[in-house]
Amino acid sequence: MAKLKNLVFYLRVKKLTISSAESVSGGYLSYLLTKTPGSSKVFRGGLIVYSPQSKNKLLRIPNQLLNKTQGVSENISILLAKRTKQFFKTDLAVSLVGFASTPAQKDIKVGTVFMAVADRKGAITKKIIIKGNRDYVRKKASISAIELICKRIATPR
């Protein structure tokens, strides 16, 4: 994937580091990043925070917020990205949360994914709805997160 190679190259040239917090993607984004040559210079690590308990224990997301949303919301994705950036002490961090299959919140469709990219200026988010099986949702969400990272680093810092 050319976009992924370009992303890693750009991060290396700019001497920027990145980390991830993944829920819905189950580590697929980290896999994509680490399969790219040169990624060891920029990727500091990723957390798979699949359950609300892991989001709370590892990244201190409040239980009351997690219980209200089942750990899936735009706000959760922002908090995860910001706290992952702090956890790994990186320039950028990306997060992915969503529902790849049932059960989902009553007001959120299966295939809904929220993602965020945080840097020193704040965070940007994106919500997408992906139709397909669990594996397709994981893969498409991860590719969309790469696109969001590219969008964020393309904006003036």
Secondary structure, 3 states (H helix, E strand, C coil): CHHHHHHHHHHHHHCCCEEEEECCCCCHHHHHHHCCCCHHHCEEEEEECCCHHHHHHHHCCCHHHHHHHCCCCHHHHHHHHHHHHHHHCCCEEEEEEECCCCCCCCCCCCCEEEEEEEECCEEEEEEEECCCCHHHHHHHHHHHHHHHHHHHHHCCC
